[in-house]
Amino acid sequence: MPAEKRTESKTVFAITERGEKSFWTKIGVAYVNRDGSITCKLDALPVSGTLQIRDEESREERAER
């Protein structure tokens, strides 16, 4: 997949709040379409109803954090 296409994919997280902590669980992916709309493919349904969609990170980017 070309590098330009990779920037268009995103990761979908479900966020669960417990006390003062937030837990992020990856539940799917999202893609930006040519017309600017977004397609989400979920592997699970969030119970909390809160979703966060973020640019996908490479392994190198995750290692730097």
PDB file with one MODEL, atoms N, CA, C and O in Angstrom:
MODEL        1
ATOM      1  N   MET A   1       0.844  -1.178   0.000  1.00  0.00           N
ATOM      2  CA  MET A   1       0.000   0.000   0.000  1.00  0.00           C
ATOM      3  C   MET A   1       0.888   1.239   0.000  1.00  0.00           C
ATOM      4  O   MET A   1       1.794   1.332   0.827  1.00  0.00           O
ATOM      5  N   PRO A   2       0.656   2.200  -0.906  1.00  0.00           N
ATOM      6  CA  PRO A   2       1.478   3.402  -0.944  1.00  0.00           C
ATOM      7  C   PRO A   2       1.387   4.196   0.348  1.00  0.00           C
ATOM      8  O   PRO A   2       0.384   4.133   1.059  1.00  0.00           O
ATOM      9  N   ALA A   3       2.445   4.944   0.643  1.00  0.00           N
ATOM     10  CA  ALA A   3       2.480   5.739   1.881  1.00  0.00           C
ATOM     11  C   ALA A   3       1.325   6.724   1.936  1.00  0.00           C
ATOM     12  O   ALA A   3       0.778   6.970   3.011  1.00  0.00           O
ATOM     13  N   GLU A   4       0.940   7.295   0.795  1.00  0.00           N
ATOM     14  CA  GLU A   4      -0.158   8.265   0.776  1.00  0.00           C
ATOM     15  C   GLU A   4      -1.466   7.626   1.244  1.00  0.00           C
ATOM     16  O   GLU A   4      -2.235   8.265   1.963  1.00  0.00           O
ATOM     17  N   LYS A   5      -1.730   6.398   0.856  1.00  0.00           N
ATOM     18  CA  LYS A   5      -2.955   5.710   1.265  1.00  0.00           C
ATOM     19  C   LYS A   5      -2.941   5.419   2.763  1.00  0.00           C
ATOM     20  O   LYS A   5      -3.989   5.486   3.405  1.00  0.00           O
ATOM     21  N   ARG A   6      -1.780   5.098   3.333  1.00  0.00           N
ATOM     22  CA  ARG A   6      -1.696   4.779   4.755  1.00  0.00           C
ATOM     23  C   ARG A   6      -2.136   5.952   5.622  1.00  0.00           C
ATOM     24  O   ARG A   6      -2.694   5.745   6.700  1.00  0.00           O
ATOM     25  N   THR A   7      -1.895   7.173   5.170  1.00  0.00           N
ATOM     26  CA  THR A   7      -2.285   8.328   5.972  1.00  0.00           C
ATOM     27  C   THR A   7      -3.801   8.473   6.020  1.00  0.00           C
ATOM     28  O   THR A   7      -4.324   9.172   6.888  1.00  0.00           O
ATOM     29  N   GLU A   8      -4.517   7.823   5.098  1.00  0.00           N
ATOM     30  CA  GLU A   8      -5.964   7.927   5.051  1.00  0.00           C
ATOM     31  C   GLU A   8      -6.651   6.898   5.950  1.00  0.00           C
ATOM     32  O   GLU A   8      -7.855   7.008   6.186  1.00  0.00           O
ATOM     33  N   SER A   9      -5.920   5.901   6.458  1.00  0.00           N
ATOM     34  CA  SER A   9      -6.554   4.924   7.344  1.00  0.00           C
ATOM     35  C   SER A   9      -6.451   5.403   8.789  1.00  0.00           C
ATOM     36  O   SER A   9      -5.495   6.074   9.178  1.00  0.00           O
ATOM     37  N   LYS A  10      -7.452   5.043   9.557  1.00  0.00           N
ATOM     38  CA  LYS A  10      -7.531   5.489  10.944  1.00  0.00           C
ATOM     39  C   LYS A  10      -7.868   4.295  11.840  1.00  0.00           C
ATOM     40  O   LYS A  10      -8.365   3.274  11.364  1.00  0.00           O
ATOM     41  N   THR A  11      -7.598   4.430  13.115  1.00  0.00           N
ATOM     42  CA  THR A  11      -7.922   3.405  14.092  1.00  0.00           C
ATOM     43  C   THR A  11      -9.107   3.883  14.918  1.00  0.00           C
ATOM     44  O   THR A  11      -9.166   5.048  15.310  1.00  0.00           O
ATOM     45  N   VAL A  12     -10.053   2.981  15.182  1.00  0.00           N
ATOM     46  CA  VAL A  12     -11.241   3.317  15.974  1.00  0.00           C
ATOM     47  C   VAL A  12     -11.091   2.693  17.366  1.00  0.00           C
ATOM     48  O   VAL A  12     -10.856   1.491  17.497  1.00  0.00           O
ATOM     49  N   PHE A  13     -11.230   3.523  18.397  1.00  0.00           N
ATOM     50  CA  PHE A  13     -11.132   3.077  19.779  1.00  0.00           C
ATOM     51  C   PHE A  13     -12.455   3.310  20.495  1.00  0.00           C
ATOM     52  O   PHE A  13     -13.146   4.294  20.232  1.00  0.00           O
ATOM     53  N   ALA A  14     -12.800   2.410  21.393  1.00  0.00           N
ATOM     54  CA  ALA A  14     -13.901   2.631  22.335  1.00  0.00           C
ATOM     55  C   ALA A  14     -13.254   3.106  23.631  1.00  0.00           C
ATOM     56  O   ALA A  14     -12.268   2.526  24.086  1.00  0.00           O
ATOM     57  N   ILE A  15     -13.806   4.153  24.219  1.00  0.00           N
ATOM     58  CA  ILE A  15     -13.245   4.704  25.452  1.00  0.00           C
ATOM     59  C   ILE A  15     -14.201   4.413  26.598  1.00  0.00           C
ATOM     60  O   ILE A  15     -15.381   4.758  26.544  1.00  0.00           O
ATOM     61  N   THR A  16     -13.671   3.773  27.636  1.00  0.00           N
ATOM     62  CA  THR A  16     -14.442   3.451  28.826  1.00  0.00           C
ATOM     63  C   THR A  16     -13.854   4.217  30.003  1.00  0.00           C
ATOM     64  O   THR A  16     -12.655   4.123  30.267  1.00  0.00           O
ATOM     65  N   GLU A  17     -14.674   4.961  30.699  1.00  0.00           N
ATOM     66  CA  GLU A  17     -14.247   5.729  31.871  1.00  0.00           C
ATOM     67  C   GLU A  17     -14.529   4.910  33.125  1.00  0.00           C
ATOM     68  O   GLU A  17     -15.645   4.431  33.332  1.00  0.00           O
ATOM     69  N   ARG A  18     -13.506   4.756  33.956  1.00  0.00           N
ATOM     70  CA  ARG A  18     -13.658   4.089  35.255  1.00  0.00           C
ATOM     71  C   ARG A  18     -12.967   4.950  36.296  1.00  0.00           C
ATOM     72  O   ARG A  18     -11.740   4.973  36.397  1.00  0.00           O
ATOM     73  N   GLY A  19     -13.773   5.651  37.061  1.00  0.00           N
ATOM     74  CA  GLY A  19     -13.193   6.576  38.040  1.00  0.00           C
ATOM     75  C   GLY A  19     -12.483   7.691  37.302  1.00  0.00           C
ATOM     76  O   GLY A  19     -13.071   8.350  36.445  1.00  0.00           O
ATOM     77  N   GLU A  20     -11.225   7.903  37.633  1.00  0.00           N
ATOM     78  CA  GLU A  20     -10.440   8.953  36.987  1.00  0.00           C
ATOM     79  C   GLU A  20      -9.630   8.425  35.818  1.00  0.00           C
ATOM     80  O   GLU A  20      -8.885   9.183  35.197  1.00  0.00           O
ATOM     81  N   LYS A  21      -9.758   7.138  35.500  1.00  0.00           N
ATOM     82  CA  LYS A  21      -8.978   6.530  34.424  1.00  0.00           C
ATOM     83  C   LYS A  21      -9.834   6.299  33.185  1.00  0.00           C
ATOM     84  O   LYS A  21     -11.038   6.055  33.272  1.00  0.00           O
ATOM     85  N   SER A  22      -9.180   6.382  32.033  1.00  0.00           N
ATOM     86  CA  SER A  22      -9.818   6.076  30.754  1.00  0.00           C
ATOM     87  C   SER A  22      -9.109   4.877  30.147  1.00  0.00           C
ATOM     88  O   SER A  22      -7.880   4.810  30.141  1.00  0.00           O
ATOM     89  N   PHE A  23      -9.881   3.938  29.642  1.00  0.00           N
ATOM     90  CA  PHE A  23      -9.332   2.756  28.999  1.00  0.00           C
ATOM     91  C   PHE A  23      -9.708   2.786  27.525  1.00  0.00           C
ATOM     92  O   PHE A  23     -10.882   2.917  27.181  1.00  0.00           O
ATOM     93  N   TRP A  24      -8.709   2.664  26.652  1.00  0.00           N
ATOM     94  CA  TRP A  24      -8.911   2.714  25.217  1.00  0.00           C
ATOM     95  C   TRP A  24      -8.778   1.299  24.661  1.00  0.00           C
ATOM     96  O   TRP A  24      -7.765   0.635  24.880  1.00  0.00           O
ATOM     97  N   THR A  25      -9.794   0.844  23.948  1.00  0.00           N
ATOM     98  CA  THR A  25      -9.785  -0.485  23.346  1.00  0.00           C
ATOM     99  C   THR A  25      -9.967  -0.330  21.841  1.00  0.00           C
ATOM    100  O   THR A  25     -10.943   0.263  21.382  1.00  0.00           O
ATOM    101  N   LYS A  26      -9.018  -0.870  21.075  1.00  0.00           N
ATOM    102  CA  LYS A  26      -9.132  -0.811  19.621  1.00  0.00           C
ATOM    103  C   LYS A  26     -10.269  -1.728  19.186  1.00  0.00           C
ATOM    104  O   LYS A  26     -10.271  -2.917  19.506  1.00  0.00           O
ATOM    105  N   ILE A  27     -11.237  -1.172  18.456  1.00  0.00           N
ATOM    106  CA  ILE A  27     -12.379  -1.988  18.033  1.00  0.00           C
ATOM    107  C   ILE A  27     -12.605  -1.974  16.525  1.00  0.00           C
ATOM    108  O   ILE A  27     -13.569  -2.569  16.043  1.00  0.00           O
ATOM    109  N   GLY A  28     -11.739  -1.311  15.780  1.00  0.00           N
ATOM    110  CA  GLY A  28     -11.932  -1.315  14.344  1.00  0.00           C
ATOM    111  C   GLY A  28     -11.034  -0.337  13.615  1.00  0.00           C
ATOM    112  O   GLY A  28     -10.100   0.228  14.184  1.00  0.00           O
ATOM    113  N   VAL A  29     -11.344  -0.149  12.330  1.00  0.00           N
ATOM    114  CA  VAL A  29     -10.594   0.768  11.483  1.00  0.00           C
ATOM    115  C   VAL A  29     -11.576   1.670  10.743  1.00  0.00           C
ATOM    116  O   VAL A  29     -12.761   1.359  10.628  1.00  0.00           O
ATOM    117  N   ALA A  30     -11.063   2.791  10.246  1.00  0.00           N
ATOM    118  CA  ALA A  30     -11.861   3.711   9.454  1.00  0.00           C
ATOM    119  C   ALA A  30     -11.017   4.170   8.271  1.00  0.00           C
ATOM    120  O   ALA A  30      -9.793   4.252   8.363  1.00  0.00           O
ATOM    121  N   TYR A  31     -11.679   4.464   7.172  1.00  0.00           N
ATOM    122  CA  TYR A  31     -11.001   4.908   5.968  1.00  0.00           C
ATOM    123  C   TYR A  31     -11.676   6.166   5.445  1.00  0.00           C
ATOM    124  O   TYR A  31     -12.903   6.264   5.422  1.00  0.00           O
ATOM    125  N   VAL A  32     -10.864   7.124   5.027  1.00  0.00           N
ATOM    126  CA  VAL A  32     -11.392   8.336   4.410  1.00  0.00           C
ATOM    127  C   VAL A  32     -11.582   8.032   2.927  1.00  0.00           C
ATOM    128  O   VAL A  32     -10.643   7.623   2.244  1.00  0.00           O
ATOM    129  N   ASN A  33     -12.807   8.234   2.434  1.00  0.00           N
ATOM    130  CA  ASN A  33     -13.129   7.990   1.038  1.00  0.00           C
ATOM    131  C   ASN A  33     -12.726   9.179   0.173  1.00  0.00           C
ATOM    132  O   ASN A  33     -12.429  10.258   0.685  1.00  0.00           O
ATOM    133  N   ARG A  34     -12.718   8.973  -1.123  1.00  0.00           N
ATOM    134  CA  ARG A  34     -12.330  10.033  -2.065  1.00  0.00           C
ATOM    135  C   ARG A  34     -13.171  11.297  -1.911  1.00  0.00           C
ATOM    136  O   ARG A  34     -12.680  12.403  -2.138  1.00  0.00           O
ATOM    137  N   ASP A  35     -14.440  11.134  -1.524  1.00  0.00           N
ATOM    138  CA  ASP A  35     -15.322  12.304  -1.390  1.00  0.00           C
ATOM    139  C   ASP A  35     -15.242  12.948  -0.006  1.00  0.00           C
ATOM    140  O   ASP A  35     -15.991  13.881   0.285  1.00  0.00           O
ATOM    141  N   GLY A  36     -14.332  12.456   0.857  1.00  0.00           N
ATOM    142  CA  GLY A  36     -14.152  13.021   2.189  1.00  0.00           C
ATOM    143  C   GLY A  36     -14.990  12.355   3.268  1.00  0.00           C
ATOM    144  O   GLY A  36     -14.798  12.620   4.454  1.00  0.00           O
ATOM    145  N   SER A  37     -15.927  11.483   2.864  1.00  0.00           N
ATOM    146  CA  SER A  37     -16.713  10.754   3.867  1.00  0.00           C
ATOM    147  C   SER A  37     -15.836   9.675   4.507  1.00  0.00           C
ATOM    148  O   SER A  37     -14.754   9.374   4.003  1.00  0.00           O
ATOM    149  N   ILE A  38     -16.298   9.096   5.610  1.00  0.00           N
ATOM    150  CA  ILE A  38     -15.515   8.095   6.343  1.00  0.00           C
ATOM    151  C   ILE A  38     -16.307   6.801   6.439  1.00  0.00           C
ATOM    152  O   ILE A  38     -17.493   6.811   6.766  1.00  0.00           O
ATOM    153  N   THR A  39     -15.642   5.684   6.151  1.00  0.00           N
ATOM    154  CA  THR A  39     -16.226   4.358   6.316  1.00  0.00           C
ATOM    155  C   THR A  39     -15.583   3.711   7.540  1.00  0.00           C
ATOM    156  O   THR A  39     -14.357   3.635   7.623  1.00  0.00           O
ATOM    157  N   CYS A  40     -16.402   3.238   8.500  1.00  0.00           N
ATOM    158  CA  CYS A  40     -15.909   2.555   9.701  1.00  0.00           C
ATOM    159  C   CYS A  40     -16.251   1.076   9.618  1.00  0.00           C
ATOM    160  O   CYS A  40     -17.371   0.702   9.269  1.00  0.00           O
ATOM    161  N   LYS A  41     -15.267   0.239   9.943  1.00  0.00           N
ATOM    162  CA  LYS A  41     -15.491  -1.195  10.031  1.00  0.00           C
ATOM    163  C   LYS A  41     -15.177  -1.602  11.463  1.00  0.00           C
ATOM    164  O   LYS A  41     -14.018  -1.593  11.879  1.00  0.00           O
ATOM    165  N   LEU A  42     -16.218  -1.959  12.217  1.00  0.00           N
ATOM    166  CA  LEU A  42     -16.059  -2.280  13.628  1.00  0.00           C
ATOM    167  C   LEU A  42     -16.029  -3.785  13.841  1.00  0.00           C
ATOM    168  O   LEU A  42     -16.798  -4.524  13.226  1.00  0.00           O
ATOM    169  N   ASP A  43     -15.130  -4.236  14.721  1.00  0.00           N
ATOM    170  CA  ASP A  43     -15.043  -5.639  15.125  1.00  0.00           C
ATOM    171  C   ASP A  43     -15.817  -5.883  16.409  1.00  0.00           C
ATOM    172  O   ASP A  43     -16.063  -7.030  16.782  1.00  0.00           O
ATOM    173  N   ALA A  44     -16.200  -4.811  17.083  1.00  0.00           N
ATOM    174  CA  ALA A  44     -16.947  -4.894  18.338  1.00  0.00           C
ATOM    175  C   ALA A  44     -17.811  -3.649  18.454  1.00  0.00           C
ATOM    176  O   ALA A  44     -17.554  -2.645  17.790  1.00  0.00           O
ATOM    177  N   LEU A  45     -18.828  -3.714  19.293  1.00  0.00           N
ATOM    178  CA  LEU A  45     -19.683  -2.554  19.535  1.00  0.00           C
ATOM    179  C   LEU A  45     -19.345  -1.946  20.886  1.00  0.00           C
ATOM    180  O   LEU A  45     -19.207  -2.672  21.870  1.00  0.00           O
ATOM    181  N   PRO A  46     -19.207  -0.619  20.952  1.00  0.00           N
ATOM    182  CA  PRO A  46     -18.877   0.010  22.224  1.00  0.00           C
ATOM    183  C   PRO A  46     -20.080   0.020  23.169  1.00  0.00           C
ATOM    184  O   PRO A  46     -21.199   0.322  22.754  1.00  0.00           O
ATOM    185  N   VAL A  47     -19.851  -0.303  24.409  1.00  0.00           N
ATOM    186  CA  VAL A  47     -20.905  -0.267  25.414  1.00  0.00           C
ATOM    187  C   VAL A  47     -21.104   1.160  25.899  1.00  0.00           C
ATOM    188  O   VAL A  47     -22.231   1.571  26.174  1.00  0.00           O
ATOM    189  N   SER A  48     -20.022   1.914  26.005  1.00  0.00           N
ATOM    190  CA  SER A  48     -20.095   3.271  26.537  1.00  0.00           C
ATOM    191  C   SER A  48     -20.681   4.267  25.540  1.00  0.00           C
ATOM    192  O   SER A  48     -21.182   5.321  25.932  1.00  0.00           O
ATOM    193  N   GLY A  49     -20.618   3.937  24.268  1.00  0.00           N
ATOM    194  CA  GLY A  49     -21.103   4.857  23.256  1.00  0.00           C
ATOM    195  C   GLY A  49     -20.096   5.915  22.859  1.00  0.00           C
ATOM    196  O   GLY A  49     -20.402   6.745  22.003  1.00  0.00           O
ATOM    197  N   THR A  50     -18.909   5.921  23.441  1.00  0.00           N
ATOM    198  CA  THR A  50     -17.885   6.898  23.108  1.00  0.00           C
ATOM    199  C   THR A  50     -16.848   6.267  22.190  1.00  0.00           C
ATOM    200  O   THR A  50     -16.216   5.272  22.546  1.00  0.00           O
ATOM    201  N   LEU A  51     -16.675   6.855  20.999  1.00  0.00           N
ATOM    202  CA  LEU A  51     -15.668   6.390  20.052  1.00  0.00           C
ATOM    203  C   LEU A  51     -14.658   7.493  19.806  1.00  0.00           C
ATOM    204  O   LEU A  51     -15.006   8.674  19.827  1.00  0.00           O
ATOM    205  N   GLN A  52     -13.413   7.115  19.573  1.00  0.00           N
ATOM    206  CA  GLN A  52     -12.348   8.028  19.202  1.00  0.00           C
ATOM    207  C   GLN A  52     -11.749   7.474  17.915  1.00  0.00           C
ATOM    208  O   GLN A  52     -11.334   6.316  17.869  1.00  0.00           O
ATOM    209  N   ILE A  53     -11.704   8.293  16.876  1.00  0.00           N
ATOM    210  CA  ILE A  53     -11.118   7.876  15.601  1.00  0.00           C
ATOM    211  C   ILE A  53      -9.854   8.688  15.397  1.00  0.00           C
ATOM    212  O   ILE A  53      -9.892   9.917  15.346  1.00  0.00           O
ATOM    213  N   ARG A  54      -8.725   7.983  15.281  1.00  0.00           N
ATOM    214  CA  ARG A  54      -7.422   8.648  15.192  1.00  0.00           C
ATOM    215  C   ARG A  54      -6.645   8.144  13.995  1.00  0.00           C
ATOM    216  O   ARG A  54      -6.879   7.038  13.507  1.00  0.00           O
ATOM    217  N   ASP A  55      -5.712   8.971  13.524  1.00  0.00           N
ATOM    218  CA  ASP A  55      -4.827   8.523  12.453  1.00  0.00           C
ATOM    219  C   ASP A  55      -4.082   7.289  12.917  1.00  0.00           C
ATOM    220  O   ASP A  55      -3.666   7.192  14.071  1.00  0.00           O
ATOM    221  N   GLU A  56      -3.920   6.351  12.006  1.00  0.00           N
ATOM    222  CA  GLU A  56      -3.211   5.123  12.339  1.00  0.00           C
ATOM    223  C   GLU A  56      -1.731   5.429  12.520  1.00  0.00           C
ATOM    224  O   GLU A  56      -1.158   6.194  11.744  1.00  0.00           O
ATOM    225  N   GLU A  57      -1.103   4.836  13.539  1.00  0.00           N
ATOM    226  CA  GLU A  57       0.323   5.032  13.805  1.00  0.00           C
ATOM    227  C   GLU A  57       1.110   3.829  13.312  1.00  0.00           C
ATOM    228  O   GLU A  57       0.638   2.694  13.375  1.00  0.00           O
ATOM    229  N   SER A  58       2.306   4.089  12.827  1.00  0.00           N
ATOM    230  CA  SER A  58       3.188   3.000  12.450  1.00  0.00           C
ATOM    231  C   SER A  58       3.831   2.420  13.708  1.00  0.00           C
ATOM    232  O   SER A  58       3.747   3.017  14.781  1.00  0.00           O
ATOM    233  N   ARG A  59       4.454   1.292  13.582  1.00  0.00           N
ATOM    234  CA  ARG A  59       5.149   0.685  14.740  1.00  0.00           C
ATOM    235  C   ARG A  59       6.237   1.605  15.267  1.00  0.00           C
ATOM    236  O   ARG A  59       6.449   1.692  16.477  1.00  0.00           O
ATOM    237  N   GLU A  60       6.928   2.295  14.360  1.00  0.00           N
ATOM    238  CA  GLU A  60       7.997   3.204  14.765  1.00  0.00           C
ATOM    239  C   GLU A  60       7.443   4.368  15.583  1.00  0.00           C
ATOM    240  O   GLU A  60       8.045   4.770  16.579  1.00  0.00           O
ATOM    241  N   GLU A  61       6.303   4.907  15.167  1.00  0.00           N
ATOM    242  CA  GLU A  61       5.675   6.007  15.898  1.00  0.00           C
ATOM    243  C   GLU A  61       5.236   5.565  17.285  1.00  0.00           C
ATOM    244  O   GLU A  61       5.401   6.307  18.253  1.00  0.00           O
ATOM    245  N   ARG A  62       4.670   4.347  17.390  1.00  0.00           N
ATOM    246  CA  ARG A  62       4.252   3.831  18.703  1.00  0.00           C
ATOM    247  C   ARG A  62       5.463   3.618  19.597  1.00  0.00           C
ATOM    248  O   ARG A  62       5.399   3.891  20.795  1.00  0.00           O
ATOM    249  N   ALA A  63       6.561   3.136  19.035  1.00  0.00           N
ATOM    250  CA  ALA A  63       7.779   2.882  19.830  1.00  0.00           C
ATOM    251  C   ALA A  63       8.365   4.182  20.375  1.00  0.00           C
ATOM    252  O   ALA A  63       8.945   4.201  21.461  1.00  0.00           O
ATOM    253  N   GLU A  64       8.210   5.268  19.614  1.00  0.00           N
ATOM    254  CA  GLU A  64       8.737   6.572  20.068  1.00  0.00           C
ATOM    255  C   GLU A  64       7.973   7.120  21.253  1.00  0.00           C
ATOM    256  O   GLU A  64       8.531   7.867  22.057  1.00  0.00           O
ATOM    257  N   ARG A  65       6.677   6.754  21.378  1.00  0.00           N
ATOM    258  CA  ARG A  65       5.878   7.233  22.515  1.00  0.00           C
ATOM    259  C   ARG A  65       6.284   6.510  23.719  1.00  0.00           C
ATOM    260  O   ARG A  65       5.741   6.753  24.797  1.00  0.00           O
TER     261      ARG A  65
ENDMDL
END
